[in-house]
Each structure stands twice: as C-alpha cells, then as structure tokens.
Amino acid sequence: MKKVVKFGGSSLASAEQFKKVGNIIKSDPSRRYVIPSAPGKRSPKDVKVTDMLYKCYEEAVSGRDFKELLEQIKERYNEIIRGLALDLSLDEEFKEIELAFKNKEGSDYAASRGEYLNGVIMARYLGSEFVDPAKYIFFGKDGQLDQNKTYSALGKKLAKTDTAVIPGFYGCGADGHVKTFSRGGSDITGSIVAKAVIADVYENWTDVSGVLVADPRIIENPKPIDTITYKELRELSYMGATVLHEDAIFPVRTEGIPINIRNTNAPEDKGTFIVESTCVKPEYTITGIAGKKGFVSITVEKDMMNSQVGFGRKVLEAFEEEGVSFEHMPSGIDTLTVFVHQDEFEAKEQSVLANLHRTAKPDAIEMESDLALVAVVGRGMKATRGTAGRIFSALAHANVNVKMIDQGSSELNIIIGLQNKDFETAIKAIYDIFVTIRL
C-alpha cells in the first residue's frame, strides 16, 4: 500500500509539531511520500514564513537592507532544527537565497524557499530522500501544469525511491525559473505526487478533523463530514470552504484516488474521505454550507428578451470586455441578472454599464451592492422532497430576505443571494434546520 501525506503549515510551525508529524509518519510504513508546507503560525499573532519571505524579497527588490529579515527567517528554521536535535546547518542554503534575492530571482523563487527549507529539514529528520520539485514538476508556457512531462519525470524518479520528501507549492516554469502554484498550492503538489505514484490514498493533514458542515467561525463546533464526493467538495471550496485547495481535486480524481483530510493534533480522528462517488448515505440531507460576501447584482431588463437570439451573449460580452468574471446568472422572462465580485466590479462599473447599453440596448439596468451568496450542497438533496422549502422556511423565520435563488440541474446545490448583513444569520438558520434540529 502506498500513501502520499501532505502536512500544512500549522502542522510544521515548530519542533513540537514536527515531532507529531514524525510520529504520524512512522506509525504507518505505507506513508512513503511526504509533502511539507512552509512553517505556519505558532500563535495567532505570529507570521507565516511565506509572508516573511515575500516581505524580505520586497525589501531586496526595493534596494533596502534585507539581511535582518532574512536572519529572522533563518532563526525560525534553526529553532526547529535545535528542537529536533538535528545535526544540520542551513548556512549554505541561506547564502544561496541571499544571492538570489540580490539578483532579483523573482517572488515565486522567494516564496518557494519556505517549503524547500522545511523539506530539507523533514528529509533529514525522517532519513528520507529529498526530491526537489523544481526538477520534476513542470509548467508550460501558458503557466499551467505540463502534465505529460511532470507525471513522466516524477513517476520515474519516485519509482526508484522507497521514501521521499517532496516540498509543496512550486515547480519549474517554462523559462527554467522556479514557479509557484497559488497560495495553498502544497495541496496540489500532494495530489500530483499521489497521481504520479498511483497512491492508494492521499492523506492531507491539517489543523481540523476533516471537512466540517459549516464554518466554525460562524457555527460553534460544527459537525464533521465523514464522506464527501469530489463534486460536493468542489462546490463548497468554490464558495469559500478552504480546508483543501480546490485545484487539488483534479489530479487524483482522474485516478480514482481518495483524499483523506486528517488532523495532525488529533491523529486518532478518522477525518473526512473525499471520493469520486459513494453509496454511503450522508448523515444529514445536506452535506455542507459555505458562502462568500461582497457581490453586486446587475439586473438587465428588456421586453421580449427571451425571443432575442444572442441576448445573453451580448450581456456577458459587456463584462468580458472589461475583464470582469461572473458568478451566477439567474434570469426571468424579461430580466437577466448577473452576479459579480464587488471589489472587482466597482472600478469598472461605468465602463461595463456603457458596454451593456451599447451591445444589449436594455430598457433598464438596476444594481444592488453588498450582497452575499450562500451555497447549500448535498448529494442527499436530490432524493429528499421539500429541501428547498425547509431552507426558505428557516430563512423566513430568521427574518432573512432572499434576493436570488439558483439551483443547478444536478440538484447538488442551491445558491441563495442575500444581503451581507444577513450572511451569518442565514448560515446559522440553515445549519439549525438540517443539523441541530435533526439531532
């Protein structure tokens, strides 16, 4: 059996956390390939090493003295090395980093050193081979993963390696320089490695015991989800649930490799299994609730809109020309509403409105700002009558005014538009009607 295990920044923030990780890995010989993140926060007021590296590189690019900041970063790692009683020096690595910063190697290179250095420490601590992803994970000229080249090179390398540590978050760009994934990209590295070695399970270790039904910042002690499908998690991730980078799903999905979200601080918890499909019935009608604030709705009114071929394309074209992406687009007989991110739209609103008048020639345009979107997701909703009715009954009792309803044909999710001020109230009301009262 082969397992790929990825550990997040909070799991590797200190020597004590490293020891927990070491015990987890050593307790199961099938945990052969380890993907470490950069050290995260040791306390709420602490700073993540990746953020320290970005700041340090900014100072270097600006021509200011950055050595003191670099020394602070070095001390974070030395503190871990001392705590693990390792015979290891990172002096040469930091000399290389200092020179690269002076030569303005790039912010991607700077950010990647957090994972790189933690990988060096982890490999020494475990007695495993260190595999630099800059030599085996490749990006194409379009900035996307070069899948054929990556899986061929990484698969061949790891086939010869019994145990290995592969730092997360970065690879090699088409220009030969280090290139990173987006923040949280170590999850993607773990998924790529799992596919390359055709792992049985990809374990993603973090600071929560799996995926939760709702945001713990809104719901006190929300229930964990035992099993969730890729599609359900994709919906929740897109709407703000951040336990796993949403792009980490794709590599393992094509191979049918399950992801197991686990808690480094509670390794006895079984966590959440993320799978392609399952016959396991969900404990509740809904699987999870997630959402985001900060949207604007633009409602375009046009008599006989439905009879005009290409009207929807003309409306969206007005947004496309200004580089504004849309989230949802519910429509009626004579109206079409487009939801967009408010911070992205505000600076371009007048240009978009002008484009709309020019291309779509509407009868009227109305806008409403400070809106939120809440997604109620669950494979159990399809087979349960009255789910939507229960949702809107709960919202009505909580005095929440619903601005928009959008349900996909798969019946996997229901999107609800409401005012920002009602966001937390709405999530609590939905959680209560499906989970608390269900209990």
C-alpha positions, 0 to 999 in steps of 0.5 A: 500500500502506498500513501502520499501525506501532505502536512500544512503549515500549522502542522510544521510551525515548530519542533513540537509539531514536527515531532507529531508529524514524525510520529504520524509518519512512522506509525504507518510504513505505507506513508512513503511520500511526504509533502511539507508546507512552509512553517505556519503560525505558532500563535495567532499573532505570529507570521507565516514564513511565506509572508516573511519571505515575500516581505524580505524579497520586497525589501531586496527588490526595493534596494533596502537592507534585507539581511535582518529579515532574512536572519529572522527567517533563518532563526525560525528554521534553526529553532526547529532544527535545535528542537529536533536535535538535528545535526544540520546547518542551513548556512549554505542554503541561506547564502544561496537565497541571499544571492538570489534575492540580490539578483532579483530571482523573482517572488515565486523563487522567494516564496518557494524557499519556505517549503524547500527549507522545511523539506530539507529539514523533514528529509533529514529528520525522517532519513528520507530522500529529498526530491526537489520539485523544481526538477520534476514538476513542470509548467508550460508556457501558458503557466499551467501544469505540463502534465505529460512531462511532470507525471513522466519525470516524477513517476520515474524518479519516485519509482526508484525511491522507497521514501521521499520528501517532496516540498509543496507549492512550486515547480519549474516554469517554462523559462527554467525559473522556479514557479509557484502554484497559488497560495495553498498550492502544497495541496496540489503538489500532494495530489500530483505526487499521489497521481504520479505514484498511483497512491492508494490514498492521499492523506492531507493533514491539517489543523481540523478533523476533516471537512466540517458542515459549516464554518466554525467561525460562524457555527460553534463546533460544527459537525464533521463530514465523514464522506464527501464526493469530489463534486460536493467538495468542489462546490463548497471550496468554490464558495469559500470552504478552504480546508483543501485547495480546490485545484487539488481535486483534479489530479487524483480524481482522474485516478480514482484516488481518495483524499483523506483530510486528517488532523495532525493534533488529533491523529486518532480522528478518522477525518473526512474521505473525499471520493469520486462517488459513494453509496454511503448515505450522508448523515444529514440531507445536506452535506455542507454550507459555505458562502462568500460576501461582497457581490453586486447584482446587475439586473438587465431588463428588456421586453421580449428578451427571451425571443432575442437570439444572442441576448445573453451573449451580448450581456456577458460580452459587456463584462468580458470586455472589461475583464470582469468574471461572473458568478451566477446568472439567474434570469426571468422572462424579461430580466437577466441578472448577473452576479459579480465580485464587488471589489472587482466590479466597482472600478469598472462599473461605468465602463461595463454599464456603457458596454451593456447599453451599447451591445444589449440596448436594455430598457433598464439596468438596476444594481444592488451592492453588498450582497452575499451568496450562500451555497447549500450542497448535498448529494442527499438533496436530490432524493429528499422532497421539500429541501428547498422549502425547509431552507426558505422556511428557516430563512423566513423565520430568521427574518432573512430576505432572499434576493436570488435563488439558483439551483443547478440541474444536478440538484447538488446545490442551491445558491441563495443571494442575500444581503451581507448583513444577513450572511451569518444569520442565514448560515446559522438558520440553515445549519439549525434546520438540517443539523441541530434540529435533526439531532 
